Amino acid sequence: MSPVLRDSDGRDPGARPRSRAPRNGAAPAPPRPVSWRSAKTIRWSKVMTAQARIAVGYYDREDVKELLLDAVMQELDRH
């Protein structure tokens, strides 16, 4: 593992600057993006099943394309 490079102030030059202003409660902090690697809600069995289906061309079938399109359209209608 390589060492972390520091600038003349001793800070990591690639690190995001931190705000030193105190929070006054006027606005909530924006949500932090969750890394897909650390997400505990990923159902890996579902991912592997989808990958296997892609490998054999399951999603290229006309009936499956129609089902996917219907599902996407229903989801868009909900929002």
mmCIF file of the N, C-alpha and C atoms, coordinates in Angstrom:
data_MODEL
# 
_entry.id   MODEL 
# 
loop_
_atom_site.group_PDB 
_atom_site.id 
_atom_site.type_symbol 
_atom_site.label_atom_id 
_atom_site.label_alt_id 
_atom_site.label_comp_id 
_atom_site.label_asym_id 
_atom_site.label_entity_id 
_atom_site.label_seq_id 
_atom_site.pdbx_PDB_ins_code 
_atom_site.Cartn_x 
_atom_site.Cartn_y 
_atom_site.Cartn_z 
_atom_site.occupancy 
_atom_site.B_iso_or_equiv 
_atom_site.pdbx_formal_charge 
_atom_site.auth_seq_id 
_atom_site.auth_comp_id 
_atom_site.auth_asym_id 
_atom_site.auth_atom_id 
_atom_site.pdbx_PDB_model_num 
ATOM 1   N N  . MET A 1 1  ? 0.852   -1.173  0.000   1.00 0.00 ? 1  MET A N  1 
ATOM 2   C CA . MET A 1 1  ? 0.000   0.000   0.000   1.00 0.00 ? 1  MET A CA 1 
ATOM 3   C C  . MET A 1 1  ? 0.895   1.232   0.000   1.00 0.00 ? 1  MET A C  1 
ATOM 4   N N  . SER A 1 2  ? 0.597   2.195   -0.845  1.00 0.00 ? 2  SER A N  1 
ATOM 5   C CA . SER A 1 2  ? 1.429   3.388   -0.939  1.00 0.00 ? 2  SER A CA 1 
ATOM 6   C C  . SER A 1 2  ? 1.034   4.400   0.130   1.00 0.00 ? 2  SER A C  1 
ATOM 7   N N  . PRO A 1 3  ? 1.983   5.211   0.569   1.00 0.00 ? 3  PRO A N  1 
ATOM 8   C CA . PRO A 1 3  ? 1.672   6.210   1.593   1.00 0.00 ? 3  PRO A CA 1 
ATOM 9   C C  . PRO A 1 3  ? 0.794   7.320   1.020   1.00 0.00 ? 3  PRO A C  1 
ATOM 10  N N  . VAL A 1 4  ? 0.038   7.958   1.884   1.00 0.00 ? 4  VAL A N  1 
ATOM 11  C CA . VAL A 1 4  ? -0.815  9.077   1.482   1.00 0.00 ? 4  VAL A CA 1 
ATOM 12  C C  . VAL A 1 4  ? 0.062   10.303  1.306   1.00 0.00 ? 4  VAL A C  1 
ATOM 13  N N  . LEU A 1 5  ? -0.052  10.925  0.141   1.00 0.00 ? 5  LEU A N  1 
ATOM 14  C CA . LEU A 1 5  ? 0.726   12.133  -0.108  1.00 0.00 ? 5  LEU A CA 1 
ATOM 15  C C  . LEU A 1 5  ? 0.086   13.306  0.615   1.00 0.00 ? 5  LEU A C  1 
ATOM 16  N N  . ARG A 1 6  ? 0.883   14.166  1.157   1.00 0.00 ? 6  ARG A N  1 
ATOM 17  C CA . ARG A 1 6  ? 0.388   15.333  1.890   1.00 0.00 ? 6  ARG A CA 1 
ATOM 18  C C  . ARG A 1 6  ? 0.961   16.596  1.252   1.00 0.00 ? 6  ARG A C  1 
ATOM 19  N N  . ASP A 1 7  ? 0.207   17.700  1.354   1.00 0.00 ? 7  ASP A N  1 
ATOM 20  C CA . ASP A 1 7  ? 0.739   18.965  0.859   1.00 0.00 ? 7  ASP A CA 1 
ATOM 21  C C  . ASP A 1 7  ? 1.536   19.634  1.972   1.00 0.00 ? 7  ASP A C  1 
ATOM 22  N N  . SER A 1 8  ? 1.942   20.872  1.766   1.00 0.00 ? 8  SER A N  1 
ATOM 23  C CA . SER A 1 8  ? 2.793   21.559  2.746   1.00 0.00 ? 8  SER A CA 1 
ATOM 24  C C  . SER A 1 8  ? 2.084   21.809  4.073   1.00 0.00 ? 8  SER A C  1 
ATOM 25  N N  . ASP A 1 9  ? 0.743   21.818  4.073   1.00 0.00 ? 9  ASP A N  1 
ATOM 26  C CA . ASP A 1 9  ? -0.012  22.012  5.315   1.00 0.00 ? 9  ASP A CA 1 
ATOM 27  C C  . ASP A 1 9  ? -0.236  20.701  6.061   1.00 0.00 ? 9  ASP A C  1 
ATOM 28  N N  . GLY A 1 10 ? 0.203   19.592  5.487   1.00 0.00 ? 10 GLY A N  1 
ATOM 29  C CA . GLY A 1 10 ? 0.014   18.302  6.123   1.00 0.00 ? 10 GLY A CA 1 
ATOM 30  C C  . GLY A 1 10 ? -1.320  17.661  5.804   1.00 0.00 ? 10 GLY A C  1 
ATOM 31  N N  . ARG A 1 11 ? -2.060  18.242  4.853   1.00 0.00 ? 11 ARG A N  1 
ATOM 32  C CA . ARG A 1 11 ? -3.362  17.690  4.490   1.00 0.00 ? 11 ARG A CA 1 
ATOM 33  C C  . ARG A 1 11 ? -3.254  16.870  3.215   1.00 0.00 ? 11 ARG A C  1 
ATOM 34  N N  . ASP A 1 12 ? -4.163  15.925  3.065   1.00 0.00 ? 12 ASP A N  1 
ATOM 35  C CA . ASP A 1 12 ? -4.248  15.120  1.854   1.00 0.00 ? 12 ASP A CA 1 
ATOM 36  C C  . ASP A 1 12 ? -4.801  16.021  0.753   1.00 0.00 ? 12 ASP A C  1 
ATOM 37  N N  . PRO A 1 13 ? -4.051  16.261  -0.345  1.00 0.00 ? 13 PRO A N  1 
ATOM 38  C CA . PRO A 1 13 ? -4.522  17.177  -1.381  1.00 0.00 ? 13 PRO A CA 1 
ATOM 39  C C  . PRO A 1 13 ? -5.763  16.670  -2.117  1.00 0.00 ? 13 PRO A C  1 
ATOM 40  N N  . GLY A 1 14 ? -6.046  15.374  -2.058  1.00 0.00 ? 14 GLY A N  1 
ATOM 41  C CA . GLY A 1 14 ? -7.225  14.841  -2.726  1.00 0.00 ? 14 GLY A CA 1 
ATOM 42  C C  . GLY A 1 14 ? -8.461  14.851  -1.850  1.00 0.00 ? 14 GLY A C  1 
ATOM 43  N N  . ALA A 1 15 ? -8.298  15.196  -0.584  1.00 0.00 ? 15 ALA A N  1 
ATOM 44  C CA . ALA A 1 15 ? -9.431  15.176  0.343   1.00 0.00 ? 15 ALA A CA 1 
ATOM 45  C C  . ALA A 1 15 ? -10.338 16.377  0.104   1.00 0.00 ? 15 ALA A C  1 
ATOM 46  N N  . ARG A 1 16 ? -11.636 16.170  0.350   1.00 0.00 ? 16 ARG A N  1 
ATOM 47  C CA . ARG A 1 16 ? -12.578 17.275  0.219   1.00 0.00 ? 16 ARG A CA 1 
ATOM 48  C C  . ARG A 1 16 ? -12.379 18.244  1.369   1.00 0.00 ? 16 ARG A C  1 
ATOM 49  N N  . PRO A 1 17 ? -12.475 19.543  1.108   1.00 0.00 ? 17 PRO A N  1 
ATOM 50  C CA . PRO A 1 17 ? -12.369 20.504  2.208   1.00 0.00 ? 17 PRO A CA 1 
ATOM 51  C C  . PRO A 1 17 ? -13.571 20.379  3.131   1.00 0.00 ? 17 PRO A C  1 
ATOM 52  N N  . ARG A 1 18 ? -13.340 20.544  4.397   1.00 0.00 ? 18 ARG A N  1 
ATOM 53  C CA . ARG A 1 18 ? -14.422 20.467  5.378   1.00 0.00 ? 18 ARG A CA 1 
ATOM 54  C C  . ARG A 1 18 ? -14.880 21.862  5.750   1.00 0.00 ? 18 ARG A C  1 
ATOM 55  N N  . SER A 1 19 ? -16.172 21.999  5.878   1.00 0.00 ? 19 SER A N  1 
ATOM 56  C CA . SER A 1 19 ? -16.726 23.272  6.302   1.00 0.00 ? 19 SER A CA 1 
ATOM 57  C C  . SER A 1 19 ? -16.546 23.400  7.809   1.00 0.00 ? 19 SER A C  1 
ATOM 58  N N  . ARG A 1 20 ? -16.072 24.535  8.241   1.00 0.00 ? 20 ARG A N  1 
ATOM 59  C CA . ARG A 1 20 ? -15.891 24.762  9.667   1.00 0.00 ? 20 ARG A CA 1 
ATOM 60  C C  . ARG A 1 20 ? -17.048 25.576  10.257  1.00 0.00 ? 20 ARG A C  1 
ATOM 61  N N  . ALA A 1 21 ? -18.002 25.947  9.405   1.00 0.00 ? 21 ALA A N  1 
ATOM 62  C CA . ALA A 1 21 ? -19.143 26.733  9.879   1.00 0.00 ? 21 ALA A CA 1 
ATOM 63  C C  . ALA A 1 21 ? -20.072 25.836  10.693  1.00 0.00 ? 21 ALA A C  1 
ATOM 64  N N  . PRO A 1 22 ? -20.550 26.336  11.825  1.00 0.00 ? 22 PRO A N  1 
ATOM 65  C CA . PRO A 1 22 ? -21.468 25.523  12.634  1.00 0.00 ? 22 PRO A CA 1 
ATOM 66  C C  . PRO A 1 22 ? -22.826 25.412  11.954  1.00 0.00 ? 22 PRO A C  1 
ATOM 67  N N  . ARG A 1 23 ? -23.483 24.306  12.162  1.00 0.00 ? 23 ARG A N  1 
ATOM 68  C CA . ARG A 1 23 ? -24.828 24.127  11.606  1.00 0.00 ? 23 ARG A CA 1 
ATOM 69  C C  . ARG A 1 23 ? -25.822 24.838  12.513  1.00 0.00 ? 23 ARG A C  1 
ATOM 70  N N  . ASN A 1 24 ? -26.721 25.601  11.898  1.00 0.00 ? 24 ASN A N  1 
ATOM 71  C CA . ASN A 1 24 ? -27.720 26.301  12.699  1.00 0.00 ? 24 ASN A CA 1 
ATOM 72  C C  . ASN A 1 24 ? -29.082 25.625  12.622  1.00 0.00 ? 24 ASN A C  1 
ATOM 73  N N  . GLY A 1 25 ? -29.170 24.496  11.943  1.00 0.00 ? 25 GLY A N  1 
ATOM 74  C CA . GLY A 1 25 ? -30.419 23.763  11.864  1.00 0.00 ? 25 GLY A CA 1 
ATOM 75  C C  . GLY A 1 25 ? -31.375 24.291  10.811  1.00 0.00 ? 25 GLY A C  1 
ATOM 76  N N  . ALA A 1 26 ? -30.954 25.256  9.999   1.00 0.00 ? 26 ALA A N  1 
ATOM 77  C CA . ALA A 1 26 ? -31.851 25.839  9.009   1.00 0.00 ? 26 ALA A CA 1 
ATOM 78  C C  . ALA A 1 26 ? -32.165 24.857  7.886   1.00 0.00 ? 26 ALA A C  1 
ATOM 79  N N  . ALA A 1 27 ? -31.197 24.080  7.479   1.00 0.00 ? 27 ALA A N  1 
ATOM 80  C CA . ALA A 1 27 ? -31.412 23.134  6.389   1.00 0.00 ? 27 ALA A CA 1 
ATOM 81  C C  . ALA A 1 27 ? -30.735 21.818  6.746   1.00 0.00 ? 27 ALA A C  1 
ATOM 82  N N  . PRO A 1 28 ? -31.388 20.723  6.432   1.00 0.00 ? 28 PRO A N  1 
ATOM 83  C CA . PRO A 1 28 ? -30.751 19.440  6.728   1.00 0.00 ? 28 PRO A CA 1 
ATOM 84  C C  . PRO A 1 28 ? -29.559 19.208  5.810   1.00 0.00 ? 28 PRO A C  1 
ATOM 85  N N  . ALA A 1 29 ? -28.634 18.435  6.290   1.00 0.00 ? 29 ALA A N  1 
ATOM 86  C CA . ALA A 1 29 ? -27.462 18.108  5.483   1.00 0.00 ? 29 ALA A CA 1 
ATOM 87  C C  . ALA A 1 29 ? -27.906 17.245  4.306   1.00 0.00 ? 29 ALA A C  1 
ATOM 88  N N  . PRO A 1 30 ? -27.299 17.449  3.140   1.00 0.00 ? 30 PRO A N  1 
ATOM 89  C CA . PRO A 1 30 ? -27.679 16.614  1.996   1.00 0.00 ? 30 PRO A CA 1 
ATOM 90  C C  . PRO A 1 30 ? -27.300 15.160  2.269   1.00 0.00 ? 30 PRO A C  1 
ATOM 91  N N  . PRO A 1 31 ? -28.055 14.225  1.720   1.00 0.00 ? 31 PRO A N  1 
ATOM 92  C CA . PRO A 1 31 ? -27.734 12.819  1.971   1.00 0.00 ? 31 PRO A CA 1 
ATOM 93  C C  . PRO A 1 31 ? -26.388 12.453  1.366   1.00 0.00 ? 31 PRO A C  1 
ATOM 94  N N  . ARG A 1 32 ? -25.662 11.606  2.063   1.00 0.00 ? 32 ARG A N  1 
ATOM 95  C CA . ARG A 1 32 ? -24.371 11.157  1.555   1.00 0.00 ? 32 ARG A CA 1 
ATOM 96  C C  . ARG A 1 32 ? -24.606 10.008  0.587   1.00 0.00 ? 32 ARG A C  1 
ATOM 97  N N  . PRO A 1 33 ? -23.892 10.006  -0.528  1.00 0.00 ? 33 PRO A N  1 
ATOM 98  C CA . PRO A 1 33 ? -24.056 8.883   -1.452  1.00 0.00 ? 33 PRO A CA 1 
ATOM 99  C C  . PRO A 1 33 ? -23.542 7.599   -0.811  1.00 0.00 ? 33 PRO A C  1 
ATOM 100 N N  . VAL A 1 34 ? -24.274 6.530   -1.020  1.00 0.00 ? 34 VAL A N  1 
ATOM 101 C CA . VAL A 1 34 ? -23.888 5.246   -0.455  1.00 0.00 ? 34 VAL A CA 1 
ATOM 102 C C  . VAL A 1 34 ? -23.125 4.472   -1.513  1.00 0.00 ? 34 VAL A C  1 
ATOM 103 N N  . SER A 1 35 ? -21.999 3.967   -1.145  1.00 0.00 ? 35 SER A N  1 
ATOM 104 C CA . SER A 1 35 ? -21.220 3.162   -2.064  1.00 0.00 ? 35 SER A CA 1 
ATOM 105 C C  . SER A 1 35 ? -21.958 1.864   -2.341  1.00 0.00 ? 35 SER A C  1 
ATOM 106 N N  . TRP A 1 36 ? -22.040 1.473   -3.602  1.00 0.00 ? 36 TRP A N  1 
ATOM 107 C CA . TRP A 1 36 ? -22.741 0.234   -3.922  1.00 0.00 ? 36 TRP A CA 1 
ATOM 108 C C  . TRP A 1 36 ? -22.016 -0.955  -3.325  1.00 0.00 ? 36 TRP A C  1 
ATOM 109 N N  . ARG A 1 37 ? -20.726 -0.820  -3.076  1.00 0.00 ? 37 ARG A N  1 
ATOM 110 C CA . ARG A 1 37 ? -19.975 -1.928  -2.491  1.00 0.00 ? 37 ARG A CA 1 
ATOM 111 C C  . ARG A 1 37 ? -20.326 -2.134  -1.023  1.00 0.00 ? 37 ARG A C  1 
ATOM 112 N N  . SER A 1 38 ? -20.727 -1.079  -0.341  1.00 0.00 ? 38 SER A N  1 
ATOM 113 C CA . SER A 1 38 ? -21.012 -1.213  1.079   1.00 0.00 ? 38 SER A CA 1 
ATOM 114 C C  . SER A 1 38 ? -22.509 -1.310  1.372   1.00 0.00 ? 38 SER A C  1 
ATOM 115 N N  . ALA A 1 39 ? -23.330 -1.216  0.335   1.00 0.00 ? 39 ALA A N  1 
ATOM 116 C CA . ALA A 1 39 ? -24.775 -1.275  0.564   1.00 0.00 ? 39 ALA A CA 1 
ATOM 117 C C  . ALA A 1 39 ? -25.168 -2.670  1.037   1.00 0.00 ? 39 ALA A C  1 
ATOM 118 N N  . LYS A 1 40 ? -25.889 -2.727  2.145   1.00 0.00 ? 40 LYS A N  1 
ATOM 119 C CA . LYS A 1 40 ? -26.300 -4.019  2.687   1.00 0.00 ? 40 LYS A CA 1 
ATOM 120 C C  . LYS A 1 40 ? -27.616 -4.483  2.089   1.00 0.00 ? 40 LYS A C  1 
ATOM 121 N N  . THR A 1 41 ? -28.240 -3.646  1.269   1.00 0.00 ? 41 THR A N  1 
ATOM 122 C CA . THR A 1 41 ? -29.530 -4.009  0.699   1.00 0.00 ? 41 THR A CA 1 
ATOM 123 C C  . THR A 1 41 ? -29.406 -4.685  -0.658  1.00 0.00 ? 41 THR A C  1 
ATOM 124 N N  . ILE A 1 42 ? -28.209 -4.832  -1.174  1.00 0.00 ? 42 ILE A N  1 
ATOM 125 C CA . ILE A 1 42 ? -28.027 -5.508  -2.458  1.00 0.00 ? 42 ILE A CA 1 
ATOM 126 C C  . ILE A 1 42 ? -28.261 -6.998  -2.256  1.00 0.00 ? 42 ILE A C  1 
ATOM 127 N N  . ARG A 1 43 ? -29.173 -7.533  -3.030  1.00 0.00 ? 43 ARG A N  1 
ATOM 128 C CA . ARG A 1 43 ? -29.437 -8.968  -2.954  1.00 0.00 ? 43 ARG A CA 1 
ATOM 129 C C  . ARG A 1 43 ? -28.595 -9.642  -4.036  1.00 0.00 ? 43 ARG A C  1 
ATOM 130 N N  . TRP A 1 44 ? -27.441 -10.148 -3.629  1.00 0.00 ? 44 TRP A N  1 
ATOM 131 C CA . TRP A 1 44 ? -26.467 -10.680 -4.575  1.00 0.00 ? 44 TRP A CA 1 
ATOM 132 C C  . TRP A 1 44 ? -27.005 -11.871 -5.346  1.00 0.00 ? 44 TRP A C  1 
ATOM 133 N N  . SER A 1 45 ? -27.901 -12.647 -4.761  1.00 0.00 ? 45 SER A N  1 
ATOM 134 C CA . SER A 1 45 ? -28.474 -13.774 -5.500  1.00 0.00 ? 45 SER A CA 1 
ATOM 135 C C  . SER A 1 45 ? -29.279 -13.264 -6.698  1.00 0.00 ? 45 SER A C  1 
ATOM 136 N N  . LYS A 1 46 ? -29.966 -12.135 -6.518  1.00 0.00 ? 46 LYS A N  1 
ATOM 137 C CA . LYS A 1 46 ? -30.720 -11.537 -7.627  1.00 0.00 ? 46 LYS A CA 1 
ATOM 138 C C  . LYS A 1 46 ? -29.776 -11.025 -8.712  1.00 0.00 ? 46 LYS A C  1 
ATOM 139 N N  . VAL A 1 47 ? -28.663 -10.433 -8.302  1.00 0.00 ? 47 VAL A N  1 
ATOM 140 C CA . VAL A 1 47 ? -27.675 -9.929  -9.260  1.00 0.00 ? 47 VAL A CA 1 
ATOM 141 C C  . VAL A 1 47 ? -27.113 -11.087 -10.077 1.00 0.00 ? 47 VAL A C  1 
ATOM 142 N N  . MET A 1 48 ? -26.744 -12.171 -9.401  1.00 0.00 ? 48 MET A N  1 
ATOM 143 C CA . MET A 1 48 ? -26.164 -13.319 -10.104 1.00 0.00 ? 48 MET A CA 1 
ATOM 144 C C  . MET A 1 48 ? -27.183 -13.970 -11.044 1.00 0.00 ? 48 MET A C  1 
ATOM 145 N N  . THR A 1 49 ? -28.449 -14.015 -10.641 1.00 0.00 ? 49 THR A N  1 
ATOM 146 C CA . THR A 1 49 ? -29.487 -14.562 -11.512 1.00 0.00 ? 49 THR A CA 1 
ATOM 147 C C  . THR A 1 49 ? -29.634 -13.704 -12.766 1.00 0.00 ? 49 THR A C  1 
ATOM 148 N N  . ALA A 1 50 ? -29.644 -12.391 -12.592 1.00 0.00 ? 50 ALA A N  1 
ATOM 149 C CA . ALA A 1 50 ? -29.760 -11.486 -13.742 1.00 0.00 ? 50 ALA A CA 1 
ATOM 150 C C  . ALA A 1 50 ? -28.552 -11.624 -14.661 1.00 0.00 ? 50 ALA A C  1 
ATOM 151 N N  . GLN A 1 51 ? -27.357 -11.757 -14.096 1.00 0.00 ? 51 GLN A N  1 
ATOM 152 C CA . GLN A 1 51 ? -26.161 -11.935 -14.923 1.00 0.00 ? 51 GLN A CA 1 
ATOM 153 C C  . GLN A 1 51 ? -26.238 -13.225 -15.733 1.00 0.00 ? 51 GLN A C  1 
ATOM 154 N N  . ALA A 1 52 ? -26.732 -14.283 -15.113 1.00 0.00 ? 52 ALA A N  1 
ATOM 155 C CA . ALA A 1 52 ? -26.877 -15.554 -15.830 1.00 0.00 ? 52 ALA A CA 1 
ATOM 156 C C  . ALA A 1 52 ? -27.894 -15.420 -16.959 1.00 0.00 ? 52 ALA A C  1 
ATOM 157 N N  . ARG A 1 53 ? -28.980 -14.705 -16.708 1.00 0.00 ? 53 ARG A N  1 
ATOM 158 C CA . ARG A 1 53 ? -29.995 -14.500 -17.746 1.00 0.00 ? 53 ARG A CA 1 
ATOM 159 C C  . ARG A 1 53 ? -29.437 -13.679 -18.902 1.00 0.00 ? 53 ARG A C  1 
ATOM 160 N N  . ILE A 1 54 ? -28.636 -12.677 -18.592 1.00 0.00 ? 54 ILE A N  1 
ATOM 161 C CA . ILE A 1 54 ? -28.007 -11.869 -19.645 1.00 0.00 ? 54 ILE A CA 1 
ATOM 162 C C  . ILE A 1 54 ? -27.099 -12.746 -20.490 1.00 0.00 ? 54 ILE A C  1 
ATOM 163 N N  . ALA A 1 55 ? -26.332 -13.615 -19.845 1.00 0.00 ? 55 ALA A N  1 
ATOM 164 C CA . ALA A 1 55 ? -25.370 -14.465 -20.544 1.00 0.00 ? 55 ALA A CA 1 
ATOM 165 C C  . ALA A 1 55 ? -26.038 -15.394 -21.555 1.00 0.00 ? 55 ALA A C  1 
ATOM 166 N N  . VAL A 1 56 ? -27.247 -15.854 -21.265 1.00 0.00 ? 56 VAL A N  1 
ATOM 167 C CA . VAL A 1 56 ? -27.923 -16.782 -22.182 1.00 0.00 ? 56 VAL A CA 1 
ATOM 168 C C  . VAL A 1 56 ? -28.906 -16.080 -23.111 1.00 0.00 ? 56 VAL A C  1 
ATOM 169 N N  . GLY A 1 57 ? -28.991 -14.743 -23.039 1.00 0.00 ? 57 GLY A N  1 
ATOM 170 C CA . GLY A 1 57 ? -29.845 -13.994 -23.952 1.00 0.00 ? 57 GLY A CA 1 
ATOM 171 C C  . GLY A 1 57 ? -31.310 -13.942 -23.562 1.00 0.00 ? 57 GLY A C  1 
ATOM 172 N N  . TYR A 1 58 ? -31.615 -14.198 -22.315 1.00 0.00 ? 58 TYR A N  1 
ATOM 173 C CA . TYR A 1 58 ? -33.006 -14.210 -21.847 1.00 0.00 ? 58 TYR A CA 1 
ATOM 174 C C  . TYR A 1 58 ? -33.700 -12.880 -22.111 1.00 0.00 ? 58 TYR A C  1 
ATOM 175 N N  . TYR A 1 59 ? -33.009 -11.774 -21.873 1.00 0.00 ? 59 TYR A N  1 
ATOM 176 C CA . TYR A 1 59 ? -33.633 -10.459 -22.009 1.00 0.00 ? 59 TYR A CA 1 
ATOM 177 C C  . TYR A 1 59 ? -33.770 -10.019 -23.461 1.00 0.00 ? 59 TYR A C  1 
ATOM 178 N N  . ASP A 1 60 ? -33.251 -10.794 -24.406 1.00 0.00 ? 60 ASP A N  1 
ATOM 179 C CA . ASP A 1 60 ? -33.392 -10.473 -25.822 1.00 0.00 ? 60 ASP A CA 1 
ATOM 180 C C  . ASP A 1 60 ? -34.675 -11.050 -26.420 1.00 0.00 ? 60 ASP A C  1 
ATOM 181 N N  . ARG A 1 61 ? -35.378 -11.878 -25.671 1.00 0.00 ? 61 ARG A N  1 
ATOM 182 C CA . ARG A 1 61 ? -36.635 -12.458 -26.158 1.00 0.00 ? 61 ARG A CA 1 
ATOM 183 C C  . ARG A 1 61 ? -37.709 -11.377 -26.204 1.00 0.00 ? 61 ARG A C  1 
ATOM 184 N N  . GLU A 1 62 ? -38.561 -11.428 -27.239 1.00 0.00 ? 62 GLU A N  1 
ATOM 185 C CA . GLU A 1 62 ? -39.595 -10.401 -27.426 1.00 0.00 ? 62 GLU A CA 1 
ATOM 186 C C  . GLU A 1 62 ? -40.581 -10.355 -26.263 1.00 0.00 ? 62 GLU A C  1 
ATOM 187 N N  . ASP A 1 63 ? -41.000 -11.519 -25.751 1.00 0.00 ? 63 ASP A N  1 
ATOM 188 C CA . ASP A 1 63 ? -41.964 -11.514 -24.650 1.00 0.00 ? 63 ASP A CA 1 
ATOM 189 C C  . ASP A 1 63 ? -41.359 -10.912 -23.382 1.00 0.00 ? 63 ASP A C  1 
ATOM 190 N N  . VAL A 1 64 ? -40.077 -11.136 -23.179 1.00 0.00 ? 64 VAL A N  1 
ATOM 191 C CA . VAL A 1 64 ? -39.406 -10.584 -21.996 1.00 0.00 ? 64 VAL A CA 1 
ATOM 192 C C  . VAL A 1 64 ? -39.213 -9.080  -22.160 1.00 0.00 ? 64 VAL A C  1 
ATOM 193 N N  . LYS A 1 65 ? -38.860 -8.639  -23.365 1.00 0.00 ? 65 LYS A N  1 
ATOM 194 C CA . LYS A 1 65 ? -38.719 -7.201  -23.618 1.00 0.00 ? 65 LYS A CA 1 
ATOM 195 C C  . LYS A 1 65 ? -40.036 -6.480  -23.333 1.00 0.00 ? 65 LYS A C  1 
ATOM 196 N N  . GLU A 1 66 ? -41.145 -7.098  -23.738 1.00 0.00 ? 66 GLU A N  1 
ATOM 197 C CA . GLU A 1 66 ? -42.455 -6.487  -23.504 1.00 0.00 ? 66 GLU A CA 1 
ATOM 198 C C  . GLU A 1 66 ? -42.759 -6.402  -22.006 1.00 0.00 ? 66 GLU A C  1 
ATOM 199 N N  . LEU A 1 67 ? -42.451 -7.468  -21.271 1.00 0.00 ? 67 LEU A N  1 
ATOM 200 C CA . LEU A 1 67 ? -42.663 -7.453  -19.821 1.00 0.00 ? 67 LEU A CA 1 
ATOM 201 C C  . LEU A 1 67 ? -41.814 -6.373  -19.145 1.00 0.00 ? 67 LEU A C  1 
ATOM 202 N N  . LEU A 1 68 ? -40.564 -6.248  -19.572 1.00 0.00 ? 68 LEU A N  1 
ATOM 203 C CA . LEU A 1 68 ? -39.684 -5.227  -18.997 1.00 0.00 ? 68 LEU A CA 1 
ATOM 204 C C  . LEU A 1 68 ? -40.196 -3.827  -19.300 1.00 0.00 ? 68 LEU A C  1 
ATOM 205 N N  . LEU A 1 69 ? -40.633 -3.616  -20.533 1.00 0.00 ? 69 LEU A N  1 
ATOM 206 C CA . LEU A 1 69 ? -41.158 -2.304  -20.913 1.00 0.00 ? 69 LEU A CA 1 
ATOM 207 C C  . LEU A 1 69 ? -42.393 -1.960  -20.091 1.00 0.00 ? 69 LEU A C  1 
ATOM 208 N N  . ASP A 1 70 ? -43.288 -2.929  -19.915 1.00 0.00 ? 70 ASP A N  1 
ATOM 209 C CA . ASP A 1 70 ? -44.483 -2.690  -19.097 1.00 0.00 ? 70 ASP A CA 1 
ATOM 210 C C  . ASP A 1 70 ? -44.108 -2.339  -17.655 1.00 0.00 ? 70 ASP A C  1 
ATOM 211 N N  . ALA A 1 71 ? -43.134 -3.056  -17.099 1.00 0.00 ? 71 ALA A N  1 
ATOM 212 C CA . ALA A 1 71 ? -42.716 -2.793  -15.719 1.00 0.00 ? 71 ALA A CA 1 
ATOM 213 C C  . ALA A 1 71 ? -42.106 -1.403  -15.579 1.00 0.00 ? 71 ALA A C  1 
ATOM 214 N N  . VAL A 1 72 ? -41.299 -1.002  -16.553 1.00 0.00 ? 72 VAL A N  1 
ATOM 215 C CA . VAL A 1 72 ? -40.683 0.332   -16.509 1.00 0.00 ? 72 VAL A CA 1 
ATOM 216 C C  . VAL A 1 72 ? -41.751 1.409   -16.628 1.00 0.00 ? 72 VAL A C  1 
ATOM 217 N N  . MET A 1 73 ? -42.703 1.221   -17.533 1.00 0.00 ? 73 MET A N  1 
ATOM 218 C CA . MET A 1 73 ? -43.763 2.215   -17.709 1.00 0.00 ? 73 MET A CA 1 
ATOM 219 C C  . MET A 1 73 ? -44.618 2.340   -16.449 1.00 0.00 ? 73 MET A C  1 
ATOM 220 N N  . GLN A 1 74 ? -44.928 1.229   -15.798 1.00 0.00 ? 74 GLN A N  1 
ATOM 221 C CA . GLN A 1 74 ? -45.696 1.283   -14.551 1.00 0.00 ? 74 GLN A CA 1 
ATOM 222 C C  . GLN A 1 74 ? -44.923 2.024   -13.467 1.00 0.00 ? 74 GLN A C  1 
ATOM 223 N N  . GLU A 1 75 ? -43.633 1.784   -13.406 1.00 0.00 ? 75 GLU A N  1 
ATOM 224 C CA . GLU A 1 75 ? -42.809 2.468   -12.400 1.00 0.00 ? 75 GLU A CA 1 
ATOM 225 C C  . GLU A 1 75 ? -42.768 3.967   -12.675 1.00 0.00 ? 75 GLU A C  1 
ATOM 226 N N  . LEU A 1 76 ? -42.657 4.352   -13.934 1.00 0.00 ? 76 LEU A N  1 
ATOM 227 C CA . LEU A 1 76 ? -42.646 5.776   -14.281 1.00 0.00 ? 76 LEU A CA 1 
ATOM 228 C C  . LEU A 1 76 ? -43.994 6.425   -13.971 1.00 0.00 ? 76 LEU A C  1 
ATOM 229 N N  . ASP A 1 77 ? -45.081 5.707   -14.177 1.00 0.00 ? 77 ASP A N  1 
ATOM 230 C CA . ASP A 1 77 ? -46.408 6.247   -13.860 1.00 0.00 ? 77 ASP A CA 1 
ATOM 231 C C  . ASP A 1 77 ? -46.571 6.500   -12.365 1.00 0.00 ? 77 ASP A C  1 
ATOM 232 N N  . ARG A 1 78 ? -45.923 5.697   -11.541 1.00 0.00 ? 78 ARG A N  1 
ATOM 233 C CA . ARG A 1 78 ? -46.017 5.868   -10.089 1.00 0.00 ? 78 ARG A CA 1 
ATOM 234 C C  . ARG A 1 78 ? -45.301 7.127   -9.614  1.00 0.00 ? 78 ARG A C  1 
ATOM 235 N N  . HIS A 1 79 ? -44.363 7.614   -10.386 1.00 0.00 ? 79 HIS A N  1 
ATOM 236 C CA . HIS A 1 79 ? -43.584 8.786   -9.961  1.00 0.00 ? 79 HIS A CA 1 
ATOM 237 C C  . HIS A 1 79 ? -43.990 9.924   -10.792 1.00 0.00 ? 79 HIS A C  1 
# 
